[in-house]
Amino acid sequence: MELMDTSLDKFYRKVLDKNMMIPEDILGKIAVSIVRALEHLHSKLSVIHRDVKPSNVLINKEGHVKMCDFGISGYLVDSVAKTLDAGCKPYMAPERINPELNQKGYNVKSDVWSLGITMIEMAILRFPYGSWGTPFQQLKQVVEEPSPQLPADRFSPEFVDFTAQCLRKNPAERMSYLELMIHHIRMVMLQSFQPIPKESNANTLQHVASMPVSGIPPQPLNEIGQVSWF
């Protein structure tokens, strides 16, 4: 088993203590690494993680990103999971907090929601919701009020949209893992002023799906702005 240096929640608190921010390109690499890990669980093992949050994502000095804590992960039956109370409630998707009467379960789109909350937390260095005194307050805020959004004046339109796609209230409207990977690729290309390939999304999705889980080149995280974090 590989030894990692720290978890994302501890990492961003160090960044906050130094009165700095995590660069957006680092956030993007972390996000797509999580997406690829979740996609591997889903497509290769028919498993849903159910507890995606900063403390369950590990990183090391070389920039490798690993998911951990599979204790409440579950197997999908016909792409659906049914145990509603598994996981950390603050990161739960609306359909898990307040399921519809005829809802038979939930799918991996609930992990996509948790990813969106996680990435906003990493970007703004705090949990995006206020504190909840009761489960009813959580129900009202997560289910009824608008989803959290990144401030458009501090982040690129592409990264703002990435998190917004994760946090659509209707799970059917959230992007799939492969669509999120395509979104990230286009975001990187736009930010580096490279032309976006004209091949169809289907061809691009097939290419991304064929890449190994460990295929993302890591970027060292031990120094950001010449400040040591580890």
Residue pairs with C-beta under 8 A, 6 or more apart in sequence:
2 60
2 64
2 66
3 60
4 58
4 59
4 60
4 64
4 66
5 58
5 59
5 60
5 61
5 230
6 58
6 59
6 60
6 230
7 54
7 55
7 56
7 57
7 58
7 59
7 68
8 30
8 54
8 55
8 57
8 58
8 59
8 118
8 122
9 53
9 54
9 55
10 55
11 59
11 221
11 229
12 22
12 54
12 121
12 122
12 125
13 125
14 229
15 21
15 22
15 125
15 224
15 229
16 125
16 126
18 227
20 224
20 225
20 227
21 123
21 125
22 122
22 123
22 125
22 224
23 224
24 123
24 155
24 156
24 159
25 191
25 219
26 219
26 221
26 224
27 119
27 122
27 123
27 159
28 159
28 162
28 184
28 187
28 188
29 63
29 65
29 216
29 218
29 219
30 57
30 59
30 65
30 119
30 122
31 115
31 119
31 162
31 180
31 184
32 180
32 181
32 184
32 216
33 65
33 216
34 52
34 57
34 65
34 67
34 115
34 118
35 115
35 177
35 180
35 181
35 184
36 177
36 181
36 211
36 213
36 215
36 216
37 65
37 66
37 67
37 213
38 49
38 52
38 67
38 108
38 111
38 115
38 177
39 177
39 178
39 181
39 209
40 213
41 47
41 48
41 49
41 67
41 73
42 48
42 76
42 108
42 177
43 177
43 209
46 75
46 76
46 79
47 70
47 73
47 74
47 75
47 76
48 73
48 74
48 76
48 81
48 107
48 108
48 110
48 111
49 56
49 67
49 70
49 73
49 111
50 72
50 73
50 74
50 81
50 83
50 86
50 87
50 110
50 111
51 69
51 71
51 72
51 73
51 86
51 87
51 88
51 91
51 114
52 67
52 91
52 111
52 114
52 115
52 118
53 88
53 90
53 91
53 114
53 117
53 118
54 118
54 121
54 122
55 69
56 67
56 68
56 69
57 65
57 66
57 67
57 68
57 118
58 65
58 66
58 67
58 68
59 65
59 66
59 221
60 221
61 220
61 221
61 222
61 230
62 218
62 220
62 221
63 218
63 219
63 220
63 221
64 218
65 218
72 86
72 87
74 81
74 83
74 86
75 81
76 107
76 108
79 107
79 108
80 104
80 105
80 106
80 107
81 105
81 106
81 107
81 110
82 104
82 105
82 106
84 96
84 99
84 106
87 96
87 114
89 97
89 135
89 138
90 117
90 127
90 129
90 132
90 138
91 113
91 114
91 117
91 118
92 110
92 113
92 114
92 142
93 106
93 109
93 110
93 112
93 113
93 114
93 171
94 113
94 142
94 143
94 169
95 103
95 106
95 110
95 171
96 106
96 110
97 138
97 139
97 142
97 143
98 139
98 143
99 106
106 171
107 171
108 177
109 171
109 172
109 174
109 176
110 171
112 166
112 171
112 174
112 175
112 176
112 177
112 180
113 166
113 167
113 171
113 174
115 166
115 180
116 147
116 148
116 163
116 164
116 165
116 166
116 167
117 127
117 128
117 148
117 166
117 167
119 162
119 163
119 166
120 128
120 148
120 149
120 150
120 163
120 167
121 127
121 128
123 150
123 155
123 159
123 163
124 150
124 151
128 148
129 138
129 141
129 142
129 148
130 141
132 138
132 141
143 169
147 164
147 167
147 168
147 169
148 163
148 167
149 160
149 163
149 164
149 167
150 159
150 160
150 163
150 164
152 160
156 187
156 191
158 183
158 186
158 187
158 190
158 191
159 187
161 183
162 180
162 183
162 184
162 187
165 174
165 175
165 179
165 180
165 183
166 174
166 175
166 180
167 174
168 174
175 183
178 205
178 208
178 209
179 205
181 208
182 201
182 204
182 205
182 208
185 204
185 208
186 196
189 195
189 196
190 196
197 204
221 229
222 228
222 229
222 230
223 229
